[in-house]
Structure formats: structure tokens, C-alpha cells
Amino acid sequence: MNKVKWLDNAVFYEIYPQSFKDTNSDGIGDFNGIIEKLDYIKSLGCTAIWMNPCFDSPFLDAGYDVRDYYLAAPRYGTNDDLKRLFGEVHRRGMHILLDLVPGHTSWEHKWFRESCKAAKNRYTDRYIWTDNTWEAPEGMNALIGISERVGACGVNFFSHQPALNYGYYKPDPDKPWQQSTESEGAKATLEEMKNVMRFWLGMGCDGFRVDMAHSLVKRDENGKGTIKLWQDVRAFLDREFPDAAMVSEWGEPDKSLQGGFHMDFLLHFGPSHYNDLFRCDKPFFGGSGDASAFVEKYLESRRKAGKDGLICIPSGNHDMARLAKYIRGERLKMCFMFLLTMPGAPFIYYGDEIGMRYVEDIPSVEGGYERTGSRSPMQWDSTVNAGFSAAPSDRLYIPIDPAEDRPTVAAQEKDSGSLMSEVKRLMSLRAAHSALQSRGEIEFVYAEKDSCPLVYTRSDKKEKLLVILNPSDKKADFAFDGKLGEAVYLLGEKASQSAGRITSAPCSAGVYTIGNL
């Protein structure tokens, strides 16, 4: 697998395009709005963008229900507009990943409409169909009674998202409709997805974040079939697009990285304990939680990832509550200090850098349900609709946070003590210290159960730094056999050292050089 060098110091900004910036006053963000704000993204210190799905869709699931993989969603602009966005990103020395949804399509996709026909055609086996209208695929929900053909079609998520057929790793011999991964239908699906990737990489994107990357092959023994599938994709990319970066929504780096992905996301669900830090009744960075289970699982994942594997830790994303729902004030700054001093490429969800809040009690929009409150429009300034759109407020596809004290970019740019100003300083810190970047080593010094602080070293051939994070309201100390050196970054009071122990002040954090006793 080819290494993608720009990932070594990458910091990503996640753009939810419909909520970012509207330039044609229809109440929905668009490509031109993203182009307009690229200089802002770069000014934060971000070097790359992950843009959520932007392909043609009925938007029953916010674009994760693709109707045409080769067509930009008209509400965002044209293919030419998207190509221009790629060029403007590159002109600023940045990179951009598109969100690829390979596991399912919209039920409005022409592939699915053709597969529903009784007469056999090239799309008959593009999806997972049983041969009995009353039998759903094992472990899946299904669409039943919606087609000419006999059978039920499995769905991956919502009812309107029929699952594409990549085969079964171990087909059940008593169920002849379960095709193998080597079947003609499964191989045709994979080849068409490669064509989709060819199209957009040829247009100028720099790679993909892959939705539900673990889910493609069914009845898959320990992910073996899906790993093999992605290895096939990796071989194709290495031949034709060796600089294309691939990031997986998988949550098991030992599998995703073996499959040829460069990075794996730390997921907000499953066993990662990621949200022990940020989103639970007592989050660690809220001042009273526990980080030890996260550290244990993170180290296990690091071992599985190997020396070349990267694990991404996002501030949040479109699928979870906003960071500021659980954590406020100075502790929000500490969250970003953690995110920007950890290995791997960090991801900042749009608006998290200003502390945008989770907007309560919004009716579901585009399949968001409880997630809708994290998808409200970006708050740029104090003008109409917080600068997001010049449309009448009742035409915004999701309403703006109605709070009078909602944070905005314009206000925080003028405040040297704002969260956004702190994020910029932390970005500069990361850029200035190679040990803090994606491939620097990490060793946890103190991460005890129900205890503070959280302490780790970051190092490379050039330097070794000590990171101390104490979000609690009490002093916290730990044993340390080195010498606490210069503070290269501080939030709150500087830590002190005496008799082989370091004490950190309440609600304080710092990055320090390390000397010898």
C-alpha cells in the first residue's frame, strides 16, 4: 500500500454541505458557499476537508441514499461546480475527501428500479434479493411486495436503502439466492463502485471517507470477505491513483488497515469508549468522568493498527450530539487540546470550533431524527440567519439555533480568549511540533480509573513532549521520573513538580518539554 504523505500532518474539517453556507438563497448550503469559506477553513489551520455526501439523492437520509453516483446533487450545484471546488481547495494547498456510500443506494436509483423487474437484466443481481417474497435475508430488514420479481430485497439501514450485492463470504447451501463473493453479480457491483471512484478521482478529489466500510460482504466470518474486497480496491488504487487517501468508517483498525485503508475512525458506538470522554452522563472532560477504559481500548487498537496505521478521533460528526451539549467553557478548550495532541489525523466537525450547541426539539429533517439538532446551519455572524442564508427564515431546511447568545465566527474572531482563538493556537502548536502530528509516538503516563489527570507523552526523533490534562475541580498529581521542563502550551495554571511527583492545578492543562533529573 502506498503511503499518502500529506496525511502525516493532516487536520480535517468536516463539512455538512447543506448546513454550511447558502449562496443562492434557497435555504440550503451549496458548493459555492463552501468555496466562499475555504479561506476561513484554512485560517483555522485545517489542511484537509471531508465533505458529507454530495451526490444526487432524494435526501431521505441526508444524501446517504444515493440516486446517482455520477451526478452532483443539483441543490448544491453542478459537476462543474464540484470540480471547481476541488481546484480551489488545491489552490490553497489543501485536500478534500468525498463521502462514498458503497453499501446501499436509494430505492430511486435506476439500478434498483431495473433490479425490481421480473425479466433478467444487468442489474438483476446488483442487490441482495431472496427467492421468496415472504423471506427476508437473515439478519436484515427487507423491502417486500414492491417489485415485479419474486423475492424480498435486504436493506442496510432505513427502508429506502436497498443493500448492494457484494456477495456472501459463506453462502448457505440451502439458500441458493445467497451469491458468493466471486459470483458474476457481486463482482459487477464491485467493478461499478471502482468506476465511481475513478470518475471522481479523475475529476480531482483526493480520496474518500467510506461509509459503513465494514458492512459490504454478508455472512462474513470475522470480516475476511470484506477485507479481501477492500484489498482488491487498494490494488486498483495503487495502480491508477496511488495518492488517493482512504478513510474507513469501520472502528476496527486491525481489519480496515489490513484491507488497505490509511486511517480508521474511532466510532461513537461500539466498544471504543470514545464517548466516555465527551458524551455521557459524566464525561471525563466534563470534570467528573473516567478515561481509563478509553485508554485501554485505544492502546489495543493502536497495537492492532501497527506502526503505519492511523486512528482518527473526531470532535464530533453529523451522527452524534454536539460536543458543547455536555461540555462548556474552558473545558471545551481542553477537549480540543486533547484532540489536537493525539496521534492520527483529527477531524473537526463544522461549528465545533466555535462551540455550536445541540439544538433541542427540532422535528426530524432528512432522516436525522435525534441527530437533527447537530446539523443546524453554521453560525457565521449576527446578520439574518446568522449569515448562513439570505432566504426567509421559514425556508431554511433546518432552523438556526434560536438562542440570542449563540456563538458566531465573527464574534469569536474578535475575542482572543474565544474557543476558536484557542483552536487556532492549538493548530499552530501541532503544526510546529512534529511529535504532536499524526505519526508521533504516544505513551500513557497516567490514566487511572475514576481519576485525574490524563497524562501522556508524544515523541519522535526530534523531541519528546508531556501532555497533562486535568478537567477536574481539584488538584491532581502523579508520579513522574523525568523533569518537568518548559511549558510550550498552557490552559490555566502551570503544573508544579516536587519529590518525584507532578501536581496539576484544577481545570488546567499543558504541554511541556521533558528534561532529565
N, C-alpha and C positions, 0 to 999 in steps of 0.2 A: 504494500500500500504506500502510495506517495504521501509524504508529509506536506501539509499546507502551511508554509512558513508564516503567513500573516496571522494564523491562529495563535502564535506564540505570545502575542501581546494584545490580543483582541478583547474589546469590551463591546458587547452587543446592546442595541436599543431595540426593543420590541415595539413595532407599530401595528396597532389595530386600525386598519386603514379607514374604516367607516366612522371612526371616532376621533381622528387626528386633526384634520383641517379641511374645511369645505370651501372651495373657491368659486363654485357656481350657484351657491345659494339654494341648493335643493335639500339641505338639512343632513347631508351625508358627506363624509370626508372623501377625498379623491387623490389621484396621483399628483396632480398639480399642487395640491396642498402639501403633500409630502416634500415635493421639490422645493417649495417655498420655505420649508422649515429645515432643510438639510444643514444649513449653516448653524442653526441652533443646536442640532444633534451633535455636530462636530465640536461646537464650543463647549459642550459638556465634557468632552474627552472621549466620547464613543468613537470607535473605529469601524463598526460594522452594524448592519441592520438586519433584523429578522422581521419580515412583513407577513402577517397572517394572511389566509387565503384571499387571493385577488382574482380568481378565475370566475367565469360566467357561472351563475348559480341562482336558484330561486330563493336562496338565503333563508331556508327553514332552519338551518344550523349555522348561521353566520358565515357561510361560504365553505364550510366543511362538507357541504353537499354539492359537489361539483357537477355542473351540467355540461361543460365543455372545457377540457383541459387546455385547449389551444387558443382560447379566447379570453382576453381580459374582461372582467365584469364591466359592462357599459356604464354602470353608475360611477365607476372610478375613472373611466377614460378608455382609450383605445390601446391596442397593442403597440402602436407607435408612441403613445404617451408613456407606456410602461418601459419601452426601450429607451426613451429619453430619460426616464428616472434612473435606469441603470447607468447611463452615461454621466449624469450629473453626480451620482454617488461616486463613480470612479474618478471624476474630475477633481473631487475633493480628497482623493486618496483613501477612500473608504470602500467597503464591500457590502454586498447585500445577498441574503438568502431568501428564497421564496419558500412558502409553506406548501409542501407536497402531501396530498392526501391519497395514498395509493390503495388503501384497503377497501374503499367503497365509493360509490358515486351517488348523485341524486337519482331518484326514480324518474326524473325528467330527462336524464341523459339518453341520447339516441342509442347508445349501446344497450341500455336496459330495455328501451321500447322494442328494439329488434329482438332481444333475447326472449321477450314475452310471447313472440309469435309461435304458432304451432309448427309452421314449416321450418325445417332446419336451415340455418344461415350462419354466417361467420361469427355472429355474436351469441349463438345458442348456448355456448359453454363459457361465455365471458363472466358469468355469475354463478353462484352456488345454488343449484336447484336440486330438490329431491325429485323422485319419480312418482310421488304420491301427494296429491293435493292436501291430504289430511295429515301429512308427516312433515314436521319442521326439522331442519338439521339439528343434530344433537348439540345441546349447549347454546343454541342461538334462538332468538326470536325470528319470526318469519312473516313474509308477505304471502297471504293465502287468498285465493279466489280473485286475483286481479289480472289474470292473463288467459290468453287462448290456450296456451300449453298446459299440460297436466303437470302438477308439481307445486311445491312451495319454495319460495326464494328466501334464503337466510339474509338477515340484516346484521350489521355490525354494531349499530348504536340506536339512533332513532329509527322509527318505522319506515321513514322515507329514504333510508340509506342502504340499498341492497349491497351485499358483500361481493366484491370481485373474487373471481376464482383463480387462486394460485395453487390449488391442489391440496390434497391431504397427505401428510407425511406417512401415515399408516392407514390407508383406506380400509374400511370394514368390508371384508369379502361378502358379507350378507347385504351390503348396501351398494349395489353397482353404480349408483349415481355419484358416489364419492370418488372423484377422479384423483389420480396420483399427481405428484408434482411434475412428473415427466409427460403427462398427457398433453395432447395437442392443444386443448383449451387452456390449460394452466400456462403452458409455455407462450401461447399467443398473448395472454394477458400481460405477462412479464415483458415481452418484447414491445408491446404497445406502451407500457409505462416507461421503458427506456427511450422510446421515441418522444414522449412528452418531455423527458429530461433533456434530450438532445435539442429539442426545439427551443427551450428557454435558456439553456446554457449557450446555445448558438446566438440567442438574442442578446446575451450579455450578463445574465445573472451569475453569481459566484458560487452557487450551490443551493442546497436545500436543507431545511429542517423538516423531518419526516414525521408526520402524524401517525400515531399508533403503529410504529415500525415493527413492533413485536408480533402483530396480530395477523399477518398475511396468510401463512400456511396453517391449515386447520388440523386438528388432531395431531398436534406437533409434539413429539417427545422431547421435552427439555429444550425446546426452541431449535432443534437441529435442522429441521427443514427450512425455517425462516432464516437461520444463519447462512445456510448454503445459498439460499436465494439472494441475500444481500452480498455474499461473496461474488456471485455472478455479476451483480450490478457494479461492485467495486472493480472487477476486472475490466468491464466495459468502460468505466470512467477513467481508469488508469491508462487505457489505450487512447481514448478520444478526448478526455477533459481532465488531465492529470492535476490541475489546480482547483478542481471543484471540491468544495468543502461539504461534508455531510454530517449533520447533527441528528441524533435519533431521540424520539420520544419513546423510550424503552424502559429505563430505570434499572437495567441490569447490565452494567458495563462489561462484565465478562462475556456476555453474549453479543451485545451490539458492536463492541470493538472488534471482536472476533469476526463479526460479519463484515467489517470494513468501514464502519463509521469512525470519524475522527473524534467525536465527542458524544457523550450520553447525558441526557437531562436527569437531574435529581428531581424526581416527581413528588407532587404534593400528596399523592396517595401511595398506598403500599407500605413497605417496611422501612423507608428511608429515615423516618423520624425528623425529616426536614422541618415540618411544621411545629415540632416541639419548640423550635427556636422563635417562630414568628406568629403562628396562628393556632391557638388552642386556649383553653381556659386560663392557663398560667404559662404564657410563652417565656422562654429564657430571657429574651431581650425586653420583655415587659418588666423584668426585675425580680421575678419570684419562681421561675421555672427551672428545668433541668436540661442540660445539654449533653449529658453523658451517653444516652442511648444514641443520639445523633452521631457523636464522635465514634462510637464503637462501630456503627453501621457504615459510616463514611470511610473509616480505615479499612474495613472489609472490602468495600467497593474499590478503594484505591489499589489494594493488593490484586484484586481481580482484573482491574483495568490495565495493570502493567505500567512500565515506565513511559510508554508512548501514549497511553490513553488519557483522555481529558474528561473530567466530570464538570458539568455546568451547574452553577447554583443561581437561579433567578431570584430577583427581588419579588417577583410575582408573575402572573400572566392572566390571560383572559378567562381562565377556568377556576380561579380562586379569589377569595376575598382580598381586597386591597391591604397592603402592609399596614397602612395607617388606621385600619379598623381596630387593631389590637394594640398598636404601639404608637406613642405620640412623643412630641418634643425632642429632647436631647437623645432619648433612646432610639429614635428613628435614625439619627445621625450615626449612632453606634451600629445599627443594623447594616448601614452602608459601609461602615469601616470594616465589618466582618466580611461582607460580600466582596469588597474590593481588595482584601488582603488574603483571600483564599486562592488556592490553585485552580486551574481551569479557566475558561472564559466566562466571566459573569454576564448576566443578562439583566437589563433594567427595563421593566415594563413601563410604557409611556405614562407619564404623570406621577410615577412613584418618586421621581427625583424632586418633586415639589410637595410630596405628601398628600396627593389627591386621596379623597376619602371614598370609602364604600358608600354608595348612595342607597339608602334603605327604601324599601316598599315601592320599588318600580315594577310595574307589570312586566312579564317576560317579553323580551323583544328578540326575534330571530333565534329562538330556541335557547336563549340564555338562562331562563328561569332564575334560580338564586344567583347565577353568575352575572346577571344583567347589571347589578349595582357596581360591578368592577369595570364596566365597559362604557361608562358615561363619557361625553365629549371632553377632549383636552381643554384645560383652562389656561388660555394664553394671557388674557388681560382683563380689565374691568369694563370693557365695552359690551355691546349687545352679545348675548350668548357666550360670554367670556372669551370673545374673539374667535370662537370656533367657526361660526357661520353667520352670514347676514340674512338667513332665512327667518321668517316669523318663528317665534319660539315654539309654537304648536306644530310646526312642521319638522322639527328636529327628530331624527329617527329614535334617539334616546334623549330624555331631558337632561339639561345641565344640572349639576349639583346646586340646589336652591339656596344653600347656606350663604348668608351675607359675608361671612368671613372665609369663604372658600379660597384656598391658596391659588395663586396665579404665577406664571413665569415672570410677567412684568414686575410684579411687586417683589419677588424674591431676587431678581437680578439687581435690584437697588439695595438689598439688605445683605451686608457682608456676613451676618450671623444666621442667614436662612439655611434651610436644608439643602437647597440647590447649590448655594455657595459652598457648603461643606462637601457635597458630592463632587463638585469641580476640583476642590483641593485634594480630595482623595484620589480622583482620577489622575491628577498631576503626580501625586505620590507614587501611584502604581506605575505610571509611565517612567518615572525617574529611577525606580529600583527594580532591576531585572529579577531579583529574588522574589518579588511580590507578584510577578506575572504568571502566565498560565503554567509554565513548566518548572517553576521553582519548587524545591522540595518542602514538605511540611512535616513537622514532628510536634505532637501534642505534649506539652509540659504539664498541664493541669486541666483535668476535665472530670471532676469527681461528681458523683450522683448528688443531686439536690444541693449543689454548692457552687459558689463563685470564687474566683473568676474563671473564665475560659482563657487558657494561655497556650500559645503555640509559637514555634519558630518557623521562619521561612528562609530558605537559603539556596544559593547556587555557588558557582565557582568564584564569584566576585565578592559576596557578602553574606552575612547571616543576621537576621533581624528577629526581635522578640515582640510578639503582639500580645497585649494584655487587654481583656475586655471584662469589665465589672459593671453590669447593668443594675446591680442590687443597690439598696439604700444603705448598705453597711460597708465598712471596710472589709477587705478580703485579702488574705495572704496565702503564700505558697512557698515551698522550699525551692531554692534555685542555686546551683553550684557555680554559676558564672557571675560576671559583674555586670550590673545594670549600667548601660552606657548612656549616650546622648539620646534624648527624645527627638526623633525625626518627625513625629506627629503626635499631637495631644488633643484629647477631648476631656475637659475638666482638669483636675489636678494631676501633677506628675506623681508616679509611684515612688516609693522610697525603699531602701534596702538596709537591712541590719541583721547581723548574726545568721547569715545564710538564708534569710527569708526576704521576700519582696512583698510589700503591702501596697495595695491599690486603694485609692480613695473611693467613697461611694459614688456611683454613677459616673465612672471615669473610664477612659480607655487610652491606650498609647501604643506607638510603635517605637522600639528602642534598638539602638545598636547594642552589641554584646561584647564585653571585654573579658579578660582573664583575671582571676583572683591572684 
